[in-house]
């Protein structure tokens, strides 16, 4: 038919592979020049063999889906992407149900090779994934460096340097009018005897258990740091000296009740002594720690496992 020839001649100028398939018989009723050059079995009749070199209906066939879309959405068009294993290429297919000049309903398809585009996308994904992994590793490395720079390697609490950095920031803040600051020195009693009797590994375990116990009692705005071997400093904020005393007493009693396993049927018991002072006016942290240390020394001198708090 002249109409068919004219129609097909117009489709031949499309710069992509195009073909039409009878939706009832799967017969290829038309293939433009570019599609004909790429056919796997030109003499075959069925589209899956003729166009794509498959032994059965292609897994990506859209004829059934086009029927559904027509019934549900009143749409006879769709775009799909699939991988053609025979040609080892990615194709994007623009499919539409149309009436062919001879009266048959066909699936008219334009297949565009998007393999290069997919490869570019894949390379971009790989690059972004690699970059994300490198960024993650860098972030983890920075976090590790920050941890090493600010935390005590044994106990995980603030090290001496970071403790004083946090105190400096606190000193520069304008606290609420009724808030007061208390500085405490904590020292494990007879810690040298623990190391000498049970060994340094057991001594380290005692320090870990001690710091973990204290952390569970403290609040978010409390500042706790290890400033020496078995010496610890603590900054507390509050508006009631009795509440501060109660918190410190909770720490003392909790430590007194601790035990660290040593050998079978043997455990290590230990206590803590605490010296505390209240910050007055523009007192420096060094001065307050010195005063707290004097209170701590007095506790040690008079029996240990006690608290001495002064507010002036």
VEXDREN-2710 file (C-alpha; in Angstrom, 1 decimal):
% VEXDREN-2710
k/r/px/py/pz
1/UNK/0.0/0.0/0.0
2/UNK/1.3/3.5/-0.9
3/UNK/0.2/4.8/2.6
4/UNK/2.3/2.1/4.3
5/UNK/5.4/2.9/2.1
6/UNK/5.0/6.7/2.7
7/UNK/4.6/6.1/6.4
8/UNK/7.5/3.8/6.7
9/UNK/9.7/6.1/4.6
10/UNK/9.0/8.9/7.1
11/UNK/10.0/6.6/10.0
12/UNK/13.2/5.7/8.3
13/UNK/14.7/9.2/8.9
14/UNK/14.3/8.8/12.7
15/UNK/17.9/8.7/14.0
16/UNK/17.0/5.8/16.4
17/UNK/16.1/2.2/16.0
18/UNK/12.3/1.9/15.6
19/UNK/9.9/-1.0/15.0
20/UNK/6.3/-2.0/15.2
21/UNK/4.9/-5.3/16.6
22/UNK/1.4/-6.7/16.1
23/UNK/0.1/-6.9/19.7
24/UNK/-1.9/-10.1/19.0
25/UNK/0.6/-12.2/17.0
26/UNK/4.0/-10.6/18.1
27/UNK/4.8/-10.3/14.4
28/UNK/7.2/-7.5/13.4
29/UNK/5.2/-5.5/10.9
30/UNK/7.8/-2.8/10.5
31/UNK/11.4/-2.0/11.3
32/UNK/13.2/1.2/10.2
33/UNK/16.6/1.1/8.5
34/UNK/18.6/1.5/11.8
35/UNK/16.6/-1.3/13.5
36/UNK/17.0/-3.6/10.4
37/UNK/20.7/-3.2/10.6
38/UNK/20.7/-4.3/14.2
39/UNK/18.3/-7.3/13.9
40/UNK/19.5/-10.6/15.2
41/UNK/17.3/-12.8/13.0
42/UNK/16.0/-10.8/10.0
43/UNK/14.2/-13.8/8.5
44/UNK/12.4/-14.7/11.7
45/UNK/8.8/-13.5/12.3
46/UNK/8.4/-13.1/16.1
47/UNK/9.7/-9.9/17.6
48/UNK/11.6/-11.6/20.5
49/UNK/13.7/-13.6/18.1
50/UNK/13.8/-11.2/15.2
51/UNK/14.7/-8.0/17.2
52/UNK/16.3/-9.2/20.4
53/UNK/17.6/-12.7/19.6
54/UNK/15.7/-14.2/22.5
55/UNK/14.3/-17.8/22.6
56/UNK/11.0/-16.7/24.2
57/UNK/9.0/-13.5/24.9
58/UNK/11.4/-10.9/26.3
59/UNK/11.2/-10.5/30.1
60/UNK/11.0/-6.7/29.5
61/UNK/8.1/-6.9/27.0
62/UNK/5.7/-4.0/27.6
63/UNK/2.7/-5.1/25.5
64/UNK/0.9/-6.5/28.6
65/UNK/1.7/-3.4/30.6
66/UNK/0.5/-1.1/27.8
67/UNK/-2.9/-3.0/27.9
68/UNK/-3.2/-2.4/31.6
69/UNK/-2.3/1.3/31.3
70/UNK/-4.9/1.8/28.6
71/UNK/-7.5/0.2/30.8
72/UNK/-6.6/2.0/34.1
73/UNK/-5.0/5.3/33.1
74/UNK/-6.4/5.7/29.5
75/UNK/-2.7/6.0/28.5
76/UNK/-1.2/4.0/25.7
77/UNK/2.3/5.2/26.1
78/UNK/5.2/4.3/28.4
79/UNK/8.9/4.6/28.8
80/UNK/11.0/1.6/30.0
81/UNK/14.6/0.9/30.5
82/UNK/16.1/-2.6/30.1
83/UNK/19.4/-4.4/29.6
84/UNK/19.8/-6.4/26.4
85/UNK/22.1/-9.3/27.3
86/UNK/22.7/-10.3/23.7
87/UNK/24.1/-6.9/22.7
88/UNK/25.4/-6.2/26.2
89/UNK/23.8/-2.8/26.1
90/UNK/21.2/-0.7/28.0
91/UNK/18.2/0.5/26.0
92/UNK/15.5/2.9/26.7
93/UNK/12.3/2.1/24.9
94/UNK/9.5/4.6/24.1
95/UNK/6.5/2.4/23.5
96/UNK/3.0/3.3/22.3
97/UNK/-0.1/1.4/21.1
98/UNK/-1.1/2.9/17.7
99/UNK/-3.2/1.9/14.7
100/UNK/-1.1/0.9/11.8
101/UNK/-2.1/2.0/8.3
102/UNK/-3.3/-1.5/7.6
103/UNK/-5.7/-1.3/10.5
104/UNK/-3.8/-3.5/13.0
105/UNK/-3.0/-2.3/16.5
106/UNK/0.7/-2.4/17.1
107/UNK/3.2/-1.6/19.7
108/UNK/5.3/1.1/18.1
109/UNK/8.7/1.4/19.8
110/UNK/11.7/3.6/19.5
111/UNK/14.8/2.1/21.2
112/UNK/17.6/4.4/22.2
113/UNK/20.9/3.0/23.2
114/UNK/21.7/4.6/26.6
115/UNK/24.7/2.4/27.5
116/UNK/27.2/5.3/27.4
117/UNK/24.8/7.3/29.6
118/UNK/24.5/4.4/32.0
119/UNK/28.2/4.0/32.2
120/UNK/28.6/7.7/32.9
121/UNK/26.0/7.4/35.7
122/UNK/27.7/4.3/37.1
123/UNK/31.1/6.0/37.1
124/UNK/29.5/9.0/38.8
125/UNK/27.9/6.8/41.4
126/UNK/31.3/5.0/41.9
127/UNK/33.0/8.4/42.2
128/UNK/30.4/9.7/44.7
129/UNK/30.5/6.4/46.6
130/UNK/34.3/6.5/46.8
131/UNK/34.1/10.1/47.8
132/UNK/31.5/9.3/50.5
133/UNK/33.6/6.5/51.8
134/UNK/36.7/8.7/51.9
135/UNK/34.7/11.5/53.6
136/UNK/33.4/8.9/56.2
137/UNK/36.9/7.7/56.8
138/UNK/38.2/11.2/57.2
139/UNK/35.4/12.1/59.6
140/UNK/36.1/8.9/61.6
141/UNK/39.8/9.8/61.6
142/UNK/39.0/13.4/62.8
143/UNK/36.7/12.0/65.5
144/UNK/39.4/9.6/66.6
145/UNK/42.0/12.5/66.7
146/UNK/39.6/14.6/68.6
147/UNK/38.9/11.8/71.0
148/UNK/42.6/11.2/71.5
149/UNK/43.2/15.0/72.0
150/UNK/40.4/15.4/74.5
151/UNK/39.9/12.1/76.3
152/UNK/41.9/10.1/78.8
153/UNK/43.1/7.0/77.0
154/UNK/42.4/4.7/79.9
155/UNK/39.1/5.8/81.3
156/UNK/37.5/7.7/78.4
157/UNK/36.7/10.8/80.5
158/UNK/38.1/14.3/79.9
159/UNK/41.9/14.4/80.0
160/UNK/43.7/17.1/81.9
161/UNK/44.0/19.5/79.0
162/UNK/40.4/19.2/77.9
163/UNK/39.1/19.5/81.4
164/UNK/40.8/22.9/81.7
165/UNK/39.5/23.9/78.3
166/UNK/35.9/23.2/79.4
167/UNK/36.4/25.0/82.7
168/UNK/37.7/28.0/80.8
169/UNK/34.5/28.1/78.7
170/UNK/32.4/27.7/81.8
171/UNK/34.2/30.6/83.5
172/UNK/33.5/32.9/80.5
173/UNK/29.7/32.1/80.6
174/UNK/27.1/34.3/82.3
175/UNK/25.5/31.8/84.6
176/UNK/22.0/32.3/85.9
177/UNK/21.8/34.5/88.9
178/UNK/21.1/31.7/91.4
179/UNK/23.6/29.2/90.0
180/UNK/26.8/28.6/91.8
181/UNK/29.9/26.6/90.9
182/UNK/31.6/23.9/93.1
183/UNK/35.0/22.5/92.5
184/UNK/35.9/19.1/93.8
185/UNK/39.1/17.0/94.0
186/UNK/38.6/13.2/94.2
187/UNK/41.4/10.8/95.0
188/UNK/41.2/7.0/95.3
189/UNK/42.4/5.9/98.8
190/UNK/45.6/3.9/99.0
191/UNK/45.7/3.4/95.3
192/UNK/49.4/2.6/95.4
193/UNK/48.7/-0.3/97.6
194/UNK/46.2/-1.6/95.0
195/UNK/48.8/-1.5/92.3
196/UNK/51.5/-3.0/94.5
197/UNK/49.2/-5.8/95.8
198/UNK/47.1/-6.7/92.7
199/UNK/49.2/-5.3/89.8
200/UNK/48.8/-2.3/87.5
201/UNK/46.3/-4.1/85.3
202/UNK/44.0/-4.5/88.2
203/UNK/44.7/-0.9/89.2
204/UNK/43.6/0.2/85.7
205/UNK/40.4/-1.8/86.0
206/UNK/39.7/-0.1/89.3
207/UNK/40.1/3.3/87.6
208/UNK/37.7/2.3/84.8
209/UNK/35.1/1.0/87.2
210/UNK/35.4/4.1/89.3
211/UNK/35.0/6.6/86.5
212/UNK/32.1/4.7/85.0
213/UNK/30.3/4.8/88.3
214/UNK/30.9/8.5/88.8
215/UNK/29.7/9.3/85.2
216/UNK/26.4/7.4/85.9
217/UNK/25.7/9.8/88.8
218/UNK/26.7/13.0/87.1
219/UNK/24.5/15.3/85.0
220/UNK/25.1/16.7/81.5
221/UNK/26.6/20.1/82.7
222/UNK/29.0/18.5/85.2
223/UNK/32.6/18.5/84.1
224/UNK/34.7/15.5/85.1
225/UNK/38.3/14.9/84.3
226/UNK/41.4/12.9/85.2
227/UNK/44.2/15.3/86.1
228/UNK/46.6/12.8/87.5
229/UNK/47.2/9.1/88.1
230/UNK/44.4/8.5/90.7
231/UNK/43.4/12.1/91.0
232/UNK/40.2/13.5/89.4
233/UNK/38.6/16.9/89.3
234/UNK/34.9/17.6/89.2
235/UNK/33.0/20.8/88.5
236/UNK/29.4/20.9/89.7
237/UNK/26.8/23.6/89.1
238/UNK/23.7/24.2/91.3
239/UNK/21.8/26.6/93.5
240/UNK/21.7/24.5/96.6
241/UNK/24.7/23.4/98.6
242/UNK/22.8/20.5/100.2
243/UNK/22.0/19.0/96.7
244/UNK/25.6/19.3/95.8
245/UNK/26.6/17.6/99.0
246/UNK/24.0/14.9/98.4
247/UNK/25.4/14.2/94.9
248/UNK/29.0/13.9/96.2
249/UNK/27.8/11.7/99.0
250/UNK/26.1/9.4/96.5
251/UNK/29.4/9.2/94.6
252/UNK/31.3/8.3/97.9
253/UNK/28.8/5.7/99.0
254/UNK/28.6/4.1/95.5
255/UNK/32.4/3.8/95.3
256/UNK/32.5/2.4/98.8
257/UNK/30.2/-0.4/97.6
258/UNK/32.1/-1.2/94.5
259/UNK/34.2/-4.3/94.0
260/UNK/36.4/-5.3/91.1
261/UNK/37.0/-9.1/90.5
262/UNK/40.6/-10.2/90.9
263/UNK/41.0/-13.9/91.1
264/UNK/38.6/-16.7/91.9
265/UNK/36.8/-15.9/95.2
266/UNK/38.8/-12.6/95.5
267/UNK/37.8/-9.1/94.8
268/UNK/39.3/-5.6/95.2
269/UNK/37.5/-3.1/97.4
270/UNK/38.4/0.6/97.4
271/UNK/37.1/4.0/98.6
272/UNK/37.4/7.7/97.5
273/UNK/38.2/10.9/99.4
274/UNK/36.7/14.2/98.2
275/UNK/37.6/17.8/98.9
276/UNK/35.2/20.5/97.7
277/UNK/35.0/24.3/97.6
278/UNK/32.5/26.8/96.3
279/UNK/33.7/29.4/93.7
280/UNK/33.7/32.8/95.2
281/UNK/33.8/36.0/93.1
282/UNK/36.6/35.9/90.5
283/UNK/38.5/32.9/91.9
284/UNK/40.6/31.1/89.3
285/UNK/40.3/27.4/88.7
286/UNK/43.9/27.0/89.9
287/UNK/43.2/28.6/93.2
288/UNK/40.0/26.6/93.6
289/UNK/41.7/23.3/92.9
290/UNK/44.4/24.2/95.4
291/UNK/41.8/24.9/98.1
292/UNK/39.9/21.7/97.2
293/UNK/43.1/19.8/97.3
294/UNK/43.7/21.2/100.9
295/UNK/40.3/19.9/101.9
296/UNK/41.2/16.6/100.2
297/UNK/44.4/16.4/102.2
298/UNK/42.5/17.0/105.4
299/UNK/40.2/14.1/104.6
300/UNK/43.1/11.9/103.9
301/UNK/44.8/12.9/107.2
302/UNK/41.7/12.3/109.3
303/UNK/40.7/8.8/108.0
304/UNK/39.8/8.9/104.2
305/UNK/36.6/7.9/102.6
306/UNK/35.0/11.2/103.6
307/UNK/34.0/14.6/102.1
308/UNK/35.0/18.0/103.2
309/UNK/33.2/20.9/101.6
310/UNK/33.8/24.6/102.4
311/UNK/31.8/27.5/101.0
312/UNK/34.0/30.5/102.0
END
